[in-house]
Amino acid sequence: MIQITAEQVKEYLSLINDKNPVHKNIVPGQMIVQFALANKKIAWVSYKVKYVASVEMNETLEFELVSHEKVVISNQSGDVKIFINKI
């Protein structure tokens, strides 16, 4: 399980030059996807992402590789936040 801090989000947004004000309160979805793929040591060339719910700063997340083609990202309460499927 991991938590993404406001400082990590700020650094990420600076690197990609994202000024979207919504990211003052929620973690960018692609940032979470990148964390999940790196965490699971996945190097898929192409994948499809389904965003189910937003992720708050410091929310505890779990990355679960449920098959060799699917990652599920959920919070500590078990609420699914994101699905990543290999194409």
Backbone atoms as SQL, in Angstrom:
CREATE TABLE atoms (id INTEGER PRIMARY KEY, chain TEXT, resi INTEGER, resn TEXT, atom TEXT, x REAL, y REAL, z REAL);
INSERT INTO atoms VALUES
  (1, 'A', 1, 'MET', 'N', 0.840, -1.186, 0.000),
  (2, 'A', 1, 'MET', 'CA', 0.000, 0.000, 0.000),
  (3, 'A', 1, 'MET', 'C', 0.884, 1.247, 0.000),
  (4, 'A', 2, 'ILE', 'N', 0.405, 2.258, -0.684),
  (5, 'A', 2, 'ILE', 'CA', 1.151, 3.511, -0.736),
  (6, 'A', 2, 'ILE', 'C', 0.204, 4.691, -0.525),
  (7, 'A', 3, 'GLN', 'N', 0.815, 5.821, -0.255),
  (8, 'A', 3, 'GLN', 'CA', 0.094, 7.087, -0.197),
  (9, 'A', 3, 'GLN', 'C', 0.852, 8.069, -1.078),
  (10, 'A', 4, 'ILE', 'N', 0.128, 8.861, -1.839),
  (11, 'A', 4, 'ILE', 'CA', 0.739, 9.886, -2.672),
  (12, 'A', 4, 'ILE', 'C', 0.496, 11.221, -1.976),
  (13, 'A', 5, 'THR', 'N', 1.579, 11.911, -1.671),
  (14, 'A', 5, 'THR', 'CA', 1.492, 13.148, -0.905),
  (15, 'A', 5, 'THR', 'C', 1.266, 14.362, -1.805),
  (16, 'A', 6, 'ALA', 'N', 0.866, 15.446, -1.177),
  (17, 'A', 6, 'ALA', 'CA', 0.674, 16.704, -1.893),
  (18, 'A', 6, 'ALA', 'C', 1.995, 17.170, -2.508),
  (19, 'A', 7, 'GLU', 'N', 3.093, 16.935, -1.819),
  (20, 'A', 7, 'GLU', 'CA', 4.405, 17.330, -2.338),
  (21, 'A', 7, 'GLU', 'C', 4.762, 16.533, -3.602),
  (22, 'A', 8, 'GLN', 'N', 4.461, 15.242, -3.600),
  (23, 'A', 8, 'GLN', 'CA', 4.711, 14.418, -4.796),
  (24, 'A', 8, 'GLN', 'C', 3.862, 14.896, -5.967),
  (25, 'A', 9, 'VAL', 'N', 2.601, 15.233, -5.691),
  (26, 'A', 9, 'VAL', 'CA', 1.710, 15.729, -6.747),
  (27, 'A', 9, 'VAL', 'C', 2.232, 17.055, -7.287),
  (28, 'A', 10, 'LYS', 'N', 2.647, 17.931, -6.394),
  (29, 'A', 10, 'LYS', 'CA', 3.175, 19.230, -6.813),
  (30, 'A', 10, 'LYS', 'C', 4.391, 19.053, -7.726),
  (31, 'A', 11, 'GLU', 'N', 5.289, 18.161, -7.367),
  (32, 'A', 11, 'GLU', 'CA', 6.474, 17.902, -8.179),
  (33, 'A', 11, 'GLU', 'C', 6.085, 17.325, -9.549),
  (34, 'A', 12, 'TYR', 'N', 5.163, 16.358, -9.542),
  (35, 'A', 12, 'TYR', 'CA', 4.686, 15.738, -10.783),
  (36, 'A', 12, 'TYR', 'C', 4.059, 16.791, -11.702),
  (37, 'A', 13, 'LEU', 'N', 3.182, 17.619, -11.154),
  (38, 'A', 13, 'LEU', 'CA', 2.502, 18.642, -11.954),
  (39, 'A', 13, 'LEU', 'C', 3.499, 19.628, -12.544),
  (40, 'A', 14, 'SER', 'N', 4.533, 19.936, -11.795),
  (41, 'A', 14, 'SER', 'CA', 5.577, 20.825, -12.281),
  (42, 'A', 14, 'SER', 'C', 6.317, 20.196, -13.458),
  (43, 'A', 15, 'LEU', 'N', 6.620, 18.906, -13.348),
  (44, 'A', 15, 'LEU', 'CA', 7.353, 18.205, -14.409),
  (45, 'A', 15, 'LEU', 'C', 6.561, 18.136, -15.719),
  (46, 'A', 16, 'ILE', 'N', 5.249, 17.961, -15.600),
  (47, 'A', 16, 'ILE', 'CA', 4.431, 17.829, -16.816),
  (48, 'A', 16, 'ILE', 'C', 3.742, 19.145, -17.198),
  (49, 'A', 17, 'ASN', 'N', 4.025, 20.202, -16.425),
  (50, 'A', 17, 'ASN', 'CA', 3.468, 21.532, -16.674),
  (51, 'A', 17, 'ASN', 'C', 1.936, 21.524, -16.687),
  (52, 'A', 18, 'ASP', 'N', 1.349, 20.876, -15.710),
  (53, 'A', 18, 'ASP', 'CA', -0.111, 20.780, -15.573),
  (54, 'A', 18, 'ASP', 'C', -0.570, 21.822, -14.549),
  (55, 'A', 19, 'LYS', 'N', -1.411, 22.729, -14.989),
  (56, 'A', 19, 'LYS', 'CA', -1.908, 23.783, -14.103),
  (57, 'A', 19, 'LYS', 'C', -3.399, 23.622, -13.786),
  (58, 'A', 20, 'ASN', 'N', -3.930, 22.435, -14.001),
  (59, 'A', 20, 'ASN', 'CA', -5.342, 22.172, -13.756),
  (60, 'A', 20, 'ASN', 'C', -5.648, 22.360, -12.260),
  (61, 'A', 21, 'PRO', 'N', -6.528, 23.286, -11.901),
  (62, 'A', 21, 'PRO', 'CA', -6.806, 23.564, -10.487),
  (63, 'A', 21, 'PRO', 'C', -7.456, 22.393, -9.738),
  (64, 'A', 22, 'VAL', 'N', -8.046, 21.444, -10.439),
  (65, 'A', 22, 'VAL', 'CA', -8.668, 20.302, -9.767),
  (66, 'A', 22, 'VAL', 'C', -7.615, 19.485, -9.018),
  (67, 'A', 23, 'HIS', 'N', -6.365, 19.562, -9.461),
  (68, 'A', 23, 'HIS', 'CA', -5.309, 18.778, -8.829),
  (69, 'A', 23, 'HIS', 'C', -4.794, 19.385, -7.521),
  (70, 'A', 24, 'LYS', 'N', -5.462, 20.431, -7.048),
  (71, 'A', 24, 'LYS', 'CA', -5.144, 20.950, -5.711),
  (72, 'A', 24, 'LYS', 'C', -5.673, 20.002, -4.643),
  (73, 'A', 25, 'ASN', 'N', -6.698, 19.225, -4.990),
  (74, 'A', 25, 'ASN', 'CA', -7.338, 18.334, -4.020),
  (75, 'A', 25, 'ASN', 'C', -7.273, 16.854, -4.370),
  (76, 'A', 26, 'ILE', 'N', -7.086, 16.550, -5.653),
  (77, 'A', 26, 'ILE', 'CA', -7.052, 15.141, -6.050),
  (78, 'A', 26, 'ILE', 'C', -5.767, 14.821, -6.803),
  (79, 'A', 27, 'VAL', 'N', -5.382, 13.570, -6.753),
  (80, 'A', 27, 'VAL', 'CA', -4.161, 13.105, -7.408),
  (81, 'A', 27, 'VAL', 'C', -4.463, 12.882, -8.897),
  (82, 'A', 28, 'PRO', 'N', -3.591, 13.349, -9.789),
  (83, 'A', 28, 'PRO', 'CA', -3.807, 13.100, -11.217),
  (84, 'A', 28, 'PRO', 'C', -3.868, 11.597, -11.512),
  (85, 'A', 29, 'GLY', 'N', -4.838, 11.206, -12.287),
  (86, 'A', 29, 'GLY', 'CA', -5.044, 9.793, -12.582),
  (87, 'A', 29, 'GLY', 'C', -3.846, 9.133, -13.241),
  (88, 'A', 30, 'GLN', 'N', -3.233, 9.822, -14.219),
  (89, 'A', 30, 'GLN', 'CA', -2.097, 9.216, -14.908),
  (90, 'A', 30, 'GLN', 'C', -0.910, 9.027, -13.966),
  (91, 'A', 31, 'MET', 'N', -0.778, 9.907, -12.991),
  (92, 'A', 31, 'MET', 'CA', 0.283, 9.751, -11.989),
  (93, 'A', 31, 'MET', 'C', 0.090, 8.450, -11.215),
  (94, 'A', 32, 'ILE', 'N', -1.151, 8.183, -10.839),
  (95, 'A', 32, 'ILE', 'CA', -1.463, 6.945, -10.104),
  (96, 'A', 32, 'ILE', 'C', -1.174, 5.729, -10.971),
  (97, 'A', 33, 'VAL', 'N', -1.569, 5.795, -12.239),
  (98, 'A', 33, 'VAL', 'CA', -1.322, 4.690, -13.165),
  (99, 'A', 33, 'VAL', 'C', 0.181, 4.427, -13.270),
  (100, 'A', 34, 'GLN', 'N', 0.979, 5.477, -13.395),
  (101, 'A', 34, 'GLN', 'CA', 2.423, 5.317, -13.497),
  (102, 'A', 34, 'GLN', 'C', 3.005, 4.697, -12.221),
  (103, 'A', 35, 'PHE', 'N', 2.528, 5.125, -11.063),
  (104, 'A', 35, 'PHE', 'CA', 2.970, 4.542, -9.799),
  (105, 'A', 35, 'PHE', 'C', 2.629, 3.046, -9.763),
  (106, 'A', 36, 'ALA', 'N', 1.413, 2.704, -10.180),
  (107, 'A', 36, 'ALA', 'CA', 0.965, 1.310, -10.126),
  (108, 'A', 36, 'ALA', 'C', 1.797, 0.421, -11.044),
  (109, 'A', 37, 'LEU', 'N', 2.014, 0.866, -12.270),
  (110, 'A', 37, 'LEU', 'CA', 2.784, 0.062, -13.214),
  (111, 'A', 37, 'LEU', 'C', 4.225, -0.105, -12.736),
  (112, 'A', 38, 'ALA', 'N', 4.810, 0.949, -12.207),
  (113, 'A', 38, 'ALA', 'CA', 6.175, 0.859, -11.675),
  (114, 'A', 38, 'ALA', 'C', 6.219, -0.058, -10.459),
  (115, 'A', 39, 'ASN', 'N', 5.227, 0.065, -9.591),
  (116, 'A', 39, 'ASN', 'CA', 5.166, -0.755, -8.378),
  (117, 'A', 39, 'ASN', 'C', 5.100, -2.239, -8.704),
  (118, 'A', 40, 'LYS', 'N', 4.354, -2.585, -9.735),
  (119, 'A', 40, 'LYS', 'CA', 4.182, -3.981, -10.138),
  (120, 'A', 40, 'LYS', 'C', 5.213, -4.413, -11.179),
  (121, 'A', 41, 'LYS', 'N', 6.147, -3.499, -11.499),
  (122, 'A', 41, 'LYS', 'CA', 7.200, -3.773, -12.487),
  (123, 'A', 41, 'LYS', 'C', 6.612, -4.219, -13.832),
  (124, 'A', 42, 'ILE', 'N', 5.595, -3.477, -14.271),
  (125, 'A', 42, 'ILE', 'CA', 4.904, -3.767, -15.522),
  (126, 'A', 42, 'ILE', 'C', 5.382, -2.775, -16.588),
  (127, 'A', 43, 'ALA', 'N', 5.711, -3.291, -17.757),
  (128, 'A', 43, 'ALA', 'CA', 6.170, -2.446, -18.861),
  (129, 'A', 43, 'ALA', 'C', 5.287, -2.658, -20.090),
  (130, 'A', 44, 'TRP', 'N', 3.988, -2.601, -19.905),
  (131, 'A', 44, 'TRP', 'CA', 3.072, -2.755, -21.025),
  (132, 'A', 44, 'TRP', 'C', 3.280, -1.620, -22.021),
  (133, 'A', 45, 'VAL', 'N', 3.282, -1.945, -23.304),
  (134, 'A', 45, 'VAL', 'CA', 3.434, -0.949, -24.343),
  (135, 'A', 45, 'VAL', 'C', 2.125, -0.181, -24.531),
  (136, 'A', 46, 'SER', 'N', 1.012, -0.883, -24.419),
  (137, 'A', 46, 'SER', 'CA', -0.278, -0.213, -24.535),
  (138, 'A', 46, 'SER', 'C', -1.246, -0.786, -23.506),
  (139, 'A', 47, 'TYR', 'N', -2.064, 0.102, -22.987),
  (140, 'A', 47, 'TYR', 'CA', -3.041, -0.283, -21.976),
  (141, 'A', 47, 'TYR', 'C', -4.201, 0.697, -22.002),
  (142, 'A', 48, 'LYS', 'N', -5.302, 0.260, -21.441),
  (143, 'A', 48, 'LYS', 'CA', -6.522, 1.067, -21.369),
  (144, 'A', 48, 'LYS', 'C', -6.815, 1.312, -19.892),
  (145, 'A', 49, 'VAL', 'N', -7.179, 2.545, -19.555),
  (146, 'A', 49, 'VAL', 'CA', -7.439, 2.908, -18.168),
  (147, 'A', 49, 'VAL', 'C', -8.905, 3.291, -18.015),
  (148, 'A', 50, 'LYS', 'N', -9.530, 2.768, -16.972),
  (149, 'A', 50, 'LYS', 'CA', -10.891, 3.177, -16.627),
  (150, 'A', 50, 'LYS', 'C', -10.837, 3.808, -15.242),
  (151, 'A', 51, 'TYR', 'N', -11.113, 5.102, -15.192),
  (152, 'A', 51, 'TYR', 'CA', -11.133, 5.832, -13.926),
  (153, 'A', 51, 'TYR', 'C', -12.522, 5.717, -13.321),
  (154, 'A', 52, 'VAL', 'N', -12.601, 5.150, -12.130),
  (155, 'A', 52, 'VAL', 'CA', -13.883, 4.917, -11.468),
  (156, 'A', 52, 'VAL', 'C', -14.188, 6.033, -10.470),
  (157, 'A', 53, 'ALA', 'N', -13.185, 6.425, -9.691),
  (158, 'A', 53, 'ALA', 'CA', -13.375, 7.457, -8.668),
  (159, 'A', 53, 'ALA', 'C', -12.067, 8.202, -8.454),
  (160, 'A', 54, 'SER', 'N', -12.165, 9.435, -8.004),
  (161, 'A', 54, 'SER', 'CA', -10.962, 10.233, -7.763),
  (162, 'A', 54, 'SER', 'C', -10.226, 9.740, -6.517),
  (163, 'A', 55, 'VAL', 'N', -8.960, 10.107, -6.445),
  (164, 'A', 55, 'VAL', 'CA', -8.105, 9.738, -5.312),
  (165, 'A', 55, 'VAL', 'C', -7.662, 11.016, -4.611),
  (166, 'A', 56, 'GLU', 'N', -7.894, 11.071, -3.316),
  (167, 'A', 56, 'GLU', 'CA', -7.497, 12.213, -2.503),
  (168, 'A', 56, 'GLU', 'C', -6.005, 12.127, -2.178),
  (169, 'A', 57, 'MET', 'N', -5.397, 13.270, -1.895),
  (170, 'A', 57, 'MET', 'CA', -4.015, 13.285, -1.420),
  (171, 'A', 57, 'MET', 'C', -3.930, 12.448, -0.137),
  (172, 'A', 58, 'ASN', 'N', -2.876, 11.688, 0.013),
  (173, 'A', 58, 'ASN', 'CA', -2.603, 10.856, 1.192),
  (174, 'A', 58, 'ASN', 'C', -3.581, 9.706, 1.406),
  (175, 'A', 59, 'GLU', 'N', -4.440, 9.445, 0.427),
  (176, 'A', 59, 'GLU', 'CA', -5.332, 8.286, 0.516),
  (177, 'A', 59, 'GLU', 'C', -4.480, 7.028, 0.323),
  (178, 'A', 60, 'THR', 'N', -4.705, 6.034, 1.148),
  (179, 'A', 60, 'THR', 'CA', -3.939, 4.797, 1.049),
  (180, 'A', 60, 'THR', 'C', -4.455, 3.966, -0.119),
  (181, 'A', 61, 'LEU', 'N', -3.533, 3.578, -1.006),
  (182, 'A', 61, 'LEU', 'CA', -3.892, 2.832, -2.207),
  (183, 'A', 61, 'LEU', 'C', -3.209, 1.470, -2.235),
  (184, 'A', 62, 'GLU', 'N', -3.894, 0.522, -2.846),
  (185, 'A', 62, 'GLU', 'CA', -3.342, -0.804, -3.060),
  (186, 'A', 62, 'GLU', 'C', -3.389, -1.090, -4.556),
  (187, 'A', 63, 'PHE', 'N', -2.284, -1.624, -5.085),
  (188, 'A', 63, 'PHE', 'CA', -2.196, -2.006, -6.487),
  (189, 'A', 63, 'PHE', 'C', -2.227, -3.525, -6.543),
  (190, 'A', 64, 'GLU', 'N', -3.242, -4.070, -7.204),
  (191, 'A', 64, 'GLU', 'CA', -3.385, -5.530, -7.265),
  (192, 'A', 64, 'GLU', 'C', -3.346, -6.006, -8.714),
  (193, 'A', 65, 'LEU', 'N', -2.401, -6.867, -8.999),
  (194, 'A', 65, 'LEU', 'CA', -2.317, -7.494, -10.309),
  (195, 'A', 65, 'LEU', 'C', -3.237, -8.706, -10.253),
  (196, 'A', 66, 'VAL', 'N', -4.453, -8.565, -10.807),
  (197, 'A', 66, 'VAL', 'CA', -5.458, -9.629, -10.695),
  (198, 'A', 66, 'VAL', 'C', -5.331, -10.675, -11.793),
  (199, 'A', 67, 'SER', 'N', -4.625, -10.325, -12.867),
  (200, 'A', 67, 'SER', 'CA', -4.290, -11.278, -13.929),
  (201, 'A', 67, 'SER', 'C', -3.077, -10.704, -14.644),
  (202, 'A', 68, 'HIS', 'N', -2.534, -11.424, -15.594),
  (203, 'A', 68, 'HIS', 'CA', -1.367, -10.902, -16.303),
  (204, 'A', 68, 'HIS', 'C', -1.740, -9.754, -17.250),
  (205, 'A', 69, 'GLU', 'N', -3.031, -9.418, -17.297),
  (206, 'A', 69, 'GLU', 'CA', -3.485, -8.334, -18.173),
  (207, 'A', 69, 'GLU', 'C', -4.329, -7.279, -17.456),
  (208, 'A', 70, 'LYS', 'N', -4.399, -7.340, -16.107),
  (209, 'A', 70, 'LYS', 'CA', -5.281, -6.400, -15.414),
  (210, 'A', 70, 'LYS', 'C', -4.731, -6.019, -14.038),
  (211, 'A', 71, 'VAL', 'N', -4.741, -4.702, -13.774),
  (212, 'A', 71, 'VAL', 'CA', -4.375, -4.160, -12.465),
  (213, 'A', 71, 'VAL', 'C', -5.588, -3.417, -11.924),
  (214, 'A', 72, 'VAL', 'N', -5.864, -3.628, -10.652),
  (215, 'A', 72, 'VAL', 'CA', -6.951, -2.911, -9.978),
  (216, 'A', 72, 'VAL', 'C', -6.325, -2.050, -8.889),
  (217, 'A', 73, 'ILE', 'N', -6.715, -0.795, -8.865),
  (218, 'A', 73, 'ILE', 'CA', -6.248, 0.128, -7.836),
  (219, 'A', 73, 'ILE', 'C', -7.439, 0.449, -6.947),
  (220, 'A', 74, 'SER', 'N', -7.263, 0.202, -5.657),
  (221, 'A', 74, 'SER', 'CA', -8.344, 0.457, -4.703),
  (222, 'A', 74, 'SER', 'C', -7.773, 1.129, -3.458),
  (223, 'A', 75, 'ASN', 'N', -8.671, 1.655, -2.637),
  (224, 'A', 75, 'ASN', 'CA', -8.208, 2.275, -1.388),
  (225, 'A', 75, 'ASN', 'C', -8.286, 1.258, -0.255),
  (226, 'A', 76, 'GLN', 'N', -7.917, 1.685, 0.949),
  (227, 'A', 76, 'GLN', 'CA', -7.865, 0.754, 2.077),
  (228, 'A', 76, 'GLN', 'C', -9.236, 0.243, 2.487),
  (229, 'A', 77, 'SER', 'N', -10.296, 0.909, 2.053),
  (230, 'A', 77, 'SER', 'CA', -11.655, 0.440, 2.337),
  (231, 'A', 77, 'SER', 'C', -12.138, -0.553, 1.287),
  (232, 'A', 78, 'GLY', 'N', -11.309, -0.773, 0.248),
  (233, 'A', 78, 'GLY', 'CA', -11.687, -1.694, -0.814),
  (234, 'A', 78, 'GLY', 'C', -12.451, -1.048, -1.954),
  (235, 'A', 79, 'ASP', 'N', -12.598, 0.276, -1.909),
  (236, 'A', 79, 'ASP', 'CA', -13.295, 0.985, -2.993),
  (237, 'A', 79, 'ASP', 'C', -12.384, 1.039, -4.215),
  (238, 'A', 80, 'VAL', 'N', -12.856, 0.512, -5.336),
  (239, 'A', 80, 'VAL', 'CA', -12.067, 0.530, -6.564),
  (240, 'A', 80, 'VAL', 'C', -12.006, 1.948, -7.101),
  (241, 'A', 81, 'LYS', 'N', -10.798, 2.370, -7.455),
  (242, 'A', 81, 'LYS', 'CA', -10.572, 3.707, -7.981),
  (243, 'A', 81, 'LYS', 'C', -10.247, 3.690, -9.471),
  (244, 'A', 82, 'ILE', 'N', -9.422, 2.703, -9.898),
  (245, 'A', 82, 'ILE', 'CA', -8.955, 2.665, -11.285),
  (246, 'A', 82, 'ILE', 'C', -8.745, 1.210, -11.715),
  (247, 'A', 83, 'PHE', 'N', -9.080, 0.918, -12.965),
  (248, 'A', 83, 'PHE', 'CA', -8.744, -0.355, -13.608),
  (249, 'A', 83, 'PHE', 'C', -7.735, -0.041, -14.712),
  (250, 'A', 84, 'ILE', 'N', -6.710, -0.888, -14.836),
  (251, 'A', 84, 'ILE', 'CA', -5.755, -0.795, -15.948),
  (252, 'A', 84, 'ILE', 'C', -5.768, -2.143, -16.643),
  (253, 'A', 85, 'ASN', 'N', -6.043, -2.137, -17.939),
  (254, 'A', 85, 'ASN', 'CA', -6.082, -3.372, -18.727),
  (255, 'A', 85, 'ASN', 'C', -5.092, -3.301, -19.863),
  (256, 'A', 86, 'LYS', 'N', -4.293, -4.332, -20.002),
  (257, 'A', 86, 'LYS', 'CA', -3.360, -4.438, -21.118),
  (258, 'A', 86, 'LYS', 'C', -4.163, -4.630, -22.405),
  (259, 'A', 87, 'ILE', 'N', -3.710, -3.975, -23.456),
  (260, 'A', 87, 'ILE', 'CA', -4.377, -4.111, -24.755),
  (261, 'A', 87, 'ILE', 'C', -3.549, -5.030, -25.638);
